[in-house]
Amino acid sequence: MRGRSGFAVAASLLAVGGVFLFFSLKAPLMADNYIFSRAISPGFAAFYTGSPVTMQPMSLGAALAQACEMYFTWCGRFAGNLSVYLLFLLPRPAFCLLSALLFALQILLTQVCIFGGAWRERLSPGWIFGIAALLWLAIPSFGEAYFWLSVGGQMALLAQAAIFVPFRLALDRAPRNAGPGVFLKCPGFFLLCCFGASLDFATSAALPPTAIAACLYLRFCRHLTGRELCVLLAGTAGLCLGAAATFLAPGNAQRLLLTHDAAVLEWLASGWGARLLGSLAQVPGAALAQWLPLLWLLLGLAALKKRFGAGWWRHFPVAALLFLLPALLTHAAYLFTAWPPSRAFATSAAQLVMCAAVVSNAALSGASPAVRRRFALAARLVALAALLSVCVEGWKFYRLDAEVASREAILAASRGAWPSFRRCAPGPTAGSPWGAA
């Protein structure tokens, strides 16, 4: 990736980040933007149960204290809650810029996951724009113009891509060992995996089994040993520890006792048949998030079969299973929780995109010109969908300008006070919530 090619790739990543930055700057503030930018006393659980609370501008110490308080009284996603608190300390323009840069980084890491050790040679603007289109179409609530300032799901997708990278590279490099400095990577990768597993319940459930299966395959089928295996084992241990800390958090049960959440109680009373039907009922509405990657995957499988005949399954790339397995586990995990099944679509869509890309890349490596033309046509259709999605979102924000101005005027008049609170702190200071008042 040199010269003009490197410039084109950099320009493509900047363009993708620019689109995300535009949407983030135009998006109206949501309730979470206010709630997670305040230090709530006596605690977050008291806020939702209707008890008297006071709200103060958030600080670094208050962010850590409130994330700990939520872990014991509300939710086990410690890393996810802490990330939101810390990011909302930033001024809104800085937050939107950081969010756009993180999305561009996620796209780059996704390319590494797809191409493995050859990612530098295979990286191109077409892949960047295509993957970006599929990922932002799969983000929860796409089309509602309200999700761009939500960071929880984006952080989970970014951490997931970063965690996949060492395993994907190991599949290409095994059984070659890494250099002597690899031991220095073990603590960092361990902490990253602990953090990533605690970002969201879906990653907590799907990533540890996938990492264990990958380590077993690399050790016994590829005979990977030495320092590189130590890094992967350290990451696997971190994923298991982070998942255990998330699922065993006292706040998960405490939340049910405090709120008597009707949705949770209904879920507990339902049977497995009802849960499965409820999950399947969400599928038609997930056309963009699920069917596009699945269609891409089927095209890749068809190309493999056309090229290799009845023995095509022997040429199925093992790297694709690294992403297919967690996609299936993500959907299975939501059968065990009261969260809406649609929340699994964004995470599993990102995994399915990587799986489909790996399969199609393997199928096209020696495919006929006719097959390559079909895939080129499909890529152009995806590019068209991406362009239309940008236009539709831009038009939506244009129409919402009047509504957003009216909402922010009401917030400015109330100086950020929430009328349902019995006691409330004075008006917000700069940066909380993002200078809206």
C-alpha positions as CSV (number, residue, x, y, z in Angstrom):
1,M,0.0,0.0,0.0
2,R,2.2,2.8,-1.3
3,G,1.9,6.0,-3.3
4,R,-1.4,6.7,-4.8
5,S,-2.9,3.6,-3.3
6,G,-2.0,4.6,0.2
7,F,-3.4,8.1,-0.5
8,A,-6.7,6.7,-1.8
9,V,-7.1,4.4,1.2
10,A,-6.4,7.3,3.6
11,A,-8.8,9.6,1.7
12,S,-11.5,6.8,1.9
13,L,-11.1,6.4,5.6
14,L,-11.4,10.2,6.1
15,A,-14.5,10.3,3.9
16,V,-16.2,7.5,5.9
17,G,-15.2,9.3,9.1
18,G,-16.5,12.6,7.7
19,V,-20.0,11.0,7.0
20,F,-20.1,9.7,10.5
21,L,-19.0,13.1,11.9
22,F,-21.7,14.9,10.0
23,F,-24.4,12.5,11.3
24,S,-23.1,12.8,14.9
25,L,-23.1,16.6,14.8
26,K,-26.6,16.8,13.3
27,A,-28.2,14.2,15.6
28,P,-30.4,15.6,18.4
29,L,-29.6,14.9,22.0
30,M,-31.2,11.8,23.6
31,A,-32.2,11.1,27.2
32,D,-29.0,9.1,27.7
33,N,-26.9,12.1,26.8
34,Y,-28.3,13.9,29.8
35,I,-28.5,11.1,32.2
36,F,-25.0,9.9,31.6
37,S,-23.5,13.4,31.7
38,R,-24.7,13.9,35.4
39,A,-23.5,12.6,38.7
40,I,-26.7,11.3,40.3
41,S,-26.9,11.1,44.1
42,P,-27.7,8.9,45.9
43,G,-27.4,6.6,42.8
44,F,-28.5,5.6,39.3
45,A,-30.9,3.0,40.6
46,A,-32.7,5.6,42.8
47,F,-33.2,7.7,39.7
48,Y,-35.2,5.0,38.0
49,T,-37.2,3.9,41.0
50,G,-38.5,7.4,41.5
51,S,-36.7,8.2,44.7
52,P,-35.5,11.8,45.4
53,V,-32.2,12.5,43.7
54,T,-29.8,15.4,43.0
55,M,-27.8,15.9,39.9
56,Q,-24.4,17.5,39.6
57,P,-22.1,18.0,36.6
58,M,-20.0,14.9,36.0
59,S,-16.4,14.6,36.9
60,L,-13.7,12.0,36.4
61,G,-14.0,10.7,40.0
62,A,-17.8,10.8,39.9
63,A,-17.8,8.8,36.6
64,L,-15.8,6.0,38.2
65,A,-17.9,6.0,41.4
66,Q,-21.2,6.0,39.4
67,A,-20.0,3.1,37.2
68,C,-19.1,1.1,40.3
69,E,-22.5,2.0,41.9
70,M,-24.3,0.8,38.7
71,Y,-22.4,-2.5,38.7
72,F,-23.7,-3.3,42.2
73,T,-27.3,-2.0,41.8
74,W,-28.2,-1.8,38.1
75,C,-26.1,-3.5,35.4
76,G,-23.0,-5.7,35.1
77,R,-21.7,-3.9,32.0
78,F,-19.1,-2.0,34.0
79,A,-16.8,-1.2,31.1
80,G,-19.7,-0.1,28.9
81,N,-21.1,2.2,31.5
82,L,-17.7,3.7,32.4
83,S,-16.9,4.3,28.7
84,V,-20.2,6.3,28.3
85,Y,-19.5,8.4,31.4
86,L,-16.0,9.2,30.4
87,L,-16.8,10.0,26.7
88,F,-19.7,12.3,27.8
89,L,-17.2,14.3,29.8
90,L,-15.9,15.7,26.4
91,P,-17.5,18.7,24.7
92,R,-19.9,17.7,22.1
93,P,-17.7,18.6,19.0
94,A,-14.8,16.7,20.5
95,F,-17.0,13.7,21.3
96,C,-18.4,13.7,17.7
97,L,-14.9,13.9,16.2
98,L,-13.7,11.0,18.5
99,S,-16.7,9.0,17.6
100,A,-16.0,9.4,13.8
101,L,-12.4,8.5,14.3
102,L,-13.3,5.4,16.2
103,F,-15.7,4.3,13.4
104,A,-12.9,4.8,10.9
105,L,-10.6,2.7,13.1
106,Q,-13.3,0.0,13.3
107,I,-13.5,-0.1,9.5
108,L,-9.7,-0.5,9.3
109,L,-9.6,-3.3,11.9
110,T,-12.4,-5.0,10.1
111,Q,-10.2,-5.0,6.9
112,V,-7.4,-6.7,8.9
113,C,-9.9,-9.3,10.2
114,I,-11.0,-10.0,6.6
115,F,-7.6,-10.2,4.8
116,G,-5.4,-11.4,7.7
117,G,-1.7,-11.1,7.1
118,A,-2.3,-9.8,3.5
119,W,-4.4,-6.8,4.6
120,R,-1.9,-4.2,3.5
121,E,-1.8,-5.5,0.0
122,R,-5.6,-6.0,-0.3
123,L,-6.8,-2.8,1.3
124,S,-8.7,-0.6,-1.2
125,P,-11.3,2.2,-1.2
126,G,-13.9,-0.2,-2.6
127,W,-13.6,-2.5,0.4
128,I,-13.6,0.5,2.8
129,F,-16.8,2.1,1.5
130,G,-18.6,-1.3,1.1
131,I,-17.9,-2.5,4.7
132,A,-18.7,1.0,6.1
133,A,-22.0,0.9,4.2
134,L,-23.0,-2.5,5.6
135,L,-22.0,-1.6,9.1
136,W,-23.8,1.7,9.4
137,L,-26.9,0.2,7.9
138,A,-26.7,-2.4,10.6
139,I,-26.4,0.0,13.6
140,P,-29.5,-0.3,15.8
141,S,-32.3,2.2,15.0
142,F,-30.7,3.2,11.7
143,G,-33.1,5.6,10.0
144,E,-34.4,7.1,13.2
145,A,-31.7,9.8,13.3
146,Y,-31.2,9.4,17.1
147,F,-28.6,6.7,17.4
148,W,-25.5,8.6,16.2
149,L,-24.7,10.0,19.7
150,S,-25.0,6.6,21.4
151,V,-21.6,5.1,22.1
152,G,-22.2,1.8,23.9
153,G,-22.9,-0.3,20.8
154,Q,-20.1,1.4,18.8
155,M,-17.5,0.7,21.5
156,A,-18.6,-3.0,21.7
157,L,-18.1,-3.3,17.9
158,L,-14.7,-1.6,17.9
159,A,-13.4,-3.7,20.8
160,Q,-14.8,-6.9,19.1
161,A,-12.8,-6.1,15.9
162,A,-9.7,-5.4,17.9
163,I,-10.0,-8.6,19.8
164,F,-10.4,-10.6,16.6
165,V,-7.3,-9.3,15.0
166,P,-4.6,-11.3,16.9
167,F,-6.6,-14.5,16.4
168,R,-7.1,-13.8,12.7
169,L,-3.4,-13.0,12.2
170,A,-2.5,-16.2,14.0
171,L,-4.5,-18.3,11.5
172,D,-2.3,-16.9,8.7
173,R,1.1,-17.0,10.5
174,A,0.8,-20.3,12.5
175,P,2.9,-22.1,13.3
176,R,5.5,-19.3,13.2
177,N,6.3,-17.8,16.6
178,A,6.4,-14.1,17.2
179,G,9.4,-12.1,18.4
180,P,10.7,-11.9,22.0
181,G,8.7,-8.8,22.7
182,V,5.4,-10.7,22.5
183,F,5.3,-11.2,26.3
184,L,4.9,-7.5,26.7
185,K,1.6,-7.8,24.7
186,C,0.1,-10.4,27.0
187,P,-0.9,-7.9,29.8
188,G,-2.3,-5.4,27.3
189,F,-4.3,-7.9,25.4
190,F,-5.6,-9.5,28.6
191,L,-6.8,-6.0,29.8
192,L,-8.4,-5.3,26.4
193,C,-10.3,-8.6,26.4
194,C,-11.5,-8.0,30.0
195,F,-12.7,-4.5,28.9
196,G,-14.3,-5.8,25.7
197,A,-16.2,-8.7,27.4
198,S,-17.7,-6.2,29.9
199,L,-18.9,-3.8,27.3
200,D,-22.1,-5.7,26.4
201,F,-23.9,-8.9,27.3
202,A,-23.7,-10.2,23.7
203,T,-19.9,-9.9,23.6
204,S,-19.7,-11.4,27.1
205,A,-21.6,-14.5,25.9
206,A,-20.2,-14.9,22.3
207,L,-16.5,-14.1,22.5
208,P,-15.1,-16.4,25.3
209,P,-16.3,-19.7,23.6
210,T,-15.1,-18.4,20.2
211,A,-11.6,-17.6,21.7
212,I,-11.4,-21.0,23.4
213,A,-12.3,-22.8,20.2
214,A,-9.7,-20.8,18.2
215,C,-7.0,-21.5,20.8
216,L,-7.8,-25.3,20.7
217,Y,-7.7,-25.3,16.9
218,L,-4.5,-23.3,16.6
219,R,-2.8,-25.5,19.2
220,F,-3.8,-29.0,18.1
221,C,-4.5,-28.5,14.4
222,R,-2.0,-25.9,13.4
223,H,0.5,-26.8,16.2
224,L,0.9,-23.3,17.4
225,T,3.2,-23.0,20.4
226,G,5.4,-20.5,22.2
227,R,4.9,-16.8,22.8
228,E,2.2,-16.1,20.2
229,L,0.0,-18.8,21.8
230,C,0.6,-17.2,25.2
231,V,-0.8,-13.9,23.9
232,L,-4.0,-15.6,22.6
233,L,-4.3,-17.6,25.9
234,A,-4.0,-14.3,27.9
235,G,-6.7,-12.8,25.8
236,T,-8.9,-15.8,26.2
237,A,-8.5,-15.7,30.0
238,G,-9.3,-12.0,29.9
239,L,-12.5,-12.6,28.0
240,C,-13.6,-15.4,30.4
241,L,-12.9,-13.2,33.4
242,G,-14.7,-10.1,31.9
243,A,-17.7,-12.3,31.0
244,A,-17.9,-13.8,34.4
245,A,-17.7,-10.4,36.1
246,T,-20.4,-9.1,33.8
247,F,-22.9,-12.0,34.2
248,L,-22.3,-12.5,38.0
249,A,-22.6,-8.8,38.8
250,P,-24.9,-8.1,41.8
251,G,-26.6,-5.3,39.8
252,N,-28.2,-7.7,37.3
253,A,-30.5,-9.3,40.0
254,Q,-30.8,-6.1,42.0
255,R,-32.2,-4.3,39.0
256,L,-35.1,-6.7,38.7
257,L,-35.8,-6.4,42.5
258,L,-35.7,-2.6,42.3
259,T,-37.8,-1.9,39.2
260,H,-40.1,-5.0,38.9
261,D,-39.5,-4.5,35.1
262,A,-42.7,-5.9,33.4
263,A,-40.7,-6.9,30.3
264,V,-38.3,-9.0,32.5
265,L,-41.1,-10.6,34.5
266,E,-42.9,-11.5,31.2
267,W,-39.7,-13.0,29.9
268,L,-39.2,-15.1,33.0
269,A,-42.7,-16.4,32.8
270,S,-42.4,-17.3,29.1
271,G,-41.3,-20.6,27.7
272,W,-38.5,-21.4,25.2
273,G,-41.0,-21.6,22.3
274,A,-42.3,-18.1,23.0
275,R,-38.8,-16.7,23.3
276,L,-37.7,-18.3,20.0
277,L,-40.8,-17.1,18.2
278,G,-40.3,-13.6,19.6
279,S,-36.7,-13.6,18.3
280,L,-37.8,-14.8,14.8
281,A,-40.5,-12.2,14.7
282,Q,-37.8,-9.5,14.7
283,V,-36.1,-11.0,11.6
284,P,-38.3,-9.3,8.9
285,G,-37.4,-5.9,10.3
286,A,-33.7,-6.7,10.3
287,A,-33.5,-7.0,6.5
288,L,-30.5,-4.6,6.2
289,A,-28.7,-5.9,9.2
290,Q,-29.0,-9.6,8.5
291,W,-30.1,-10.4,5.0
292,L,-27.5,-8.4,3.1
293,P,-24.5,-10.1,4.8
294,L,-26.3,-13.5,4.6
295,L,-26.9,-12.9,0.8
296,W,-23.3,-12.1,0.4
297,L,-22.3,-15.2,2.3
298,L,-24.5,-17.4,0.1
299,L,-23.0,-15.9,-3.0
300,G,-19.6,-16.7,-1.7
301,L,-20.6,-20.3,-0.9
302,A,-22.1,-20.6,-4.4
303,A,-18.8,-19.4,-5.9
304,L,-16.9,-22.0,-3.8
305,K,-19.2,-24.8,-5.0
306,K,-18.9,-23.7,-8.6
307,R,-15.1,-23.7,-8.4
308,F,-14.5,-26.9,-6.4
309,G,-17.6,-28.9,-7.0
310,A,-18.8,-31.4,-4.4
311,G,-15.7,-31.0,-2.3
312,W,-16.2,-27.3,-1.8
313,W,-16.6,-27.7,2.0
314,R,-12.9,-28.8,2.2
315,H,-11.9,-25.4,0.9
316,F,-14.2,-23.4,3.2
317,P,-11.8,-20.9,4.9
318,V,-11.4,-21.7,8.6
319,A,-11.0,-17.9,9.3
320,A,-14.7,-17.5,8.4
321,L,-15.7,-19.7,11.3
322,L,-13.9,-17.3,13.6
323,F,-16.7,-14.8,12.8
324,L,-19.6,-17.2,12.0
325,L,-19.5,-18.9,15.5
326,P,-19.9,-15.6,17.5
327,A,-22.7,-14.4,15.2
328,L,-24.7,-17.6,16.0
329,L,-23.8,-17.4,19.7
330,T,-24.9,-13.7,19.8
331,H,-28.4,-14.6,18.7
332,A,-28.5,-17.6,21.1
333,A,-27.4,-15.3,24.0
334,Y,-30.4,-13.1,23.6
335,L,-32.7,-16.0,24.1
336,F,-31.4,-16.1,27.7
337,T,-32.0,-12.4,28.4
338,A,-35.0,-10.1,28.5
339,W,-33.3,-7.6,26.1
340,P,-35.1,-7.1,22.8
341,P,-33.7,-9.6,20.2
342,S,-33.2,-6.8,17.7
343,R,-30.2,-5.7,19.8
344,A,-28.3,-8.7,18.7
345,F,-28.6,-7.7,15.0
346,A,-25.9,-5.0,15.0
347,T,-23.3,-7.2,16.7
348,S,-24.1,-10.3,14.7
349,A,-24.3,-8.3,11.4
350,A,-20.7,-7.0,11.9
351,Q,-19.6,-10.6,12.4
352,L,-21.6,-11.9,9.4
353,V,-20.1,-9.2,7.2
354,M,-16.5,-10.3,8.1
355,C,-17.5,-14.0,7.6
356,A,-19.1,-13.3,4.2
357,A,-16.1,-11.2,3.2
358,V,-13.6,-13.9,4.1
359,V,-15.6,-16.6,2.2
360,S,-16.0,-14.4,-0.9
361,N,-12.4,-13.4,-0.9
362,A,-11.4,-17.1,-0.9
363,A,-13.9,-17.9,-3.6
364,L,-12.7,-15.1,-5.9
365,S,-9.0,-15.8,-5.6
366,G,-9.2,-18.2,-8.5
367,A,-12.7,-17.6,-9.8
368,S,-13.7,-17.2,-13.5
369,P,-14.3,-13.7,-15.0
370,A,-18.0,-14.3,-15.0
371,V,-18.1,-15.0,-11.3
372,R,-16.0,-11.9,-10.7
373,R,-18.4,-9.8,-12.7
374,R,-21.3,-11.0,-10.6
375,F,-19.5,-10.0,-7.4
376,A,-18.6,-6.7,-8.9
377,L,-22.3,-6.0,-9.7
378,A,-23.2,-6.9,-6.1
379,A,-20.6,-4.5,-4.8
380,R,-22.0,-1.7,-6.9
381,L,-25.4,-2.4,-5.5
382,V,-24.1,-2.1,-2.0
383,A,-22.3,1.2,-2.9
384,L,-25.6,2.5,-4.3
385,A,-27.4,1.5,-1.1
386,A,-24.7,3.3,0.9
387,L,-25.1,6.5,-1.2
388,L,-28.9,6.4,-0.9
389,S,-28.6,5.8,2.9
390,V,-26.5,8.9,3.3
391,C,-29.0,11.0,1.2
392,V,-31.9,9.6,3.2
393,E,-30.3,10.4,6.6
394,G,-29.3,13.9,5.4
395,W,-32.8,14.6,4.3
396,K,-34.2,13.4,7.6
397,F,-31.9,15.7,9.6
398,Y,-32.9,18.6,7.3
399,R,-36.6,18.0,8.1
400,L,-35.8,17.6,11.9
401,D,-34.0,20.9,12.2
402,A,-37.1,22.7,13.3
403,E,-38.0,20.1,15.8
404,V,-34.5,19.9,17.2
405,A,-34.4,23.7,17.6
406,S,-37.7,23.7,19.4
407,R,-36.5,21.0,21.8
408,E,-33.2,22.7,22.6
409,A,-35.1,26.0,23.2
410,I,-37.3,24.2,25.8
411,L,-34.2,22.8,27.4
412,A,-32.5,26.2,27.4
413,A,-35.5,27.7,29.1
414,S,-35.6,25.1,31.8
415,R,-31.8,25.3,32.3
416,G,-31.5,21.6,32.0
417,A,-33.8,20.9,35.0
418,W,-35.8,17.7,35.0
419,P,-39.3,18.6,36.3
420,S,-39.9,15.1,37.6
421,F,-37.1,15.4,40.1
422,R,-38.1,16.4,43.6
423,R,-34.7,18.0,44.2
424,C,-32.4,19.2,41.4
425,A,-29.0,20.8,41.2
426,P,-28.6,24.3,39.7
427,G,-28.4,24.7,36.0
428,P,-25.8,22.9,34.0
429,T,-22.2,24.1,33.6
430,A,-20.3,24.1,30.4
431,G,-20.1,20.8,28.8
432,S,-23.0,19.2,30.7
433,P,-24.9,18.3,28.8
434,W,-22.6,19.4,26.0
435,G,-23.6,23.1,26.5
436,A,-27.1,22.6,25.4
437,A,-28.5,25.0,28.0
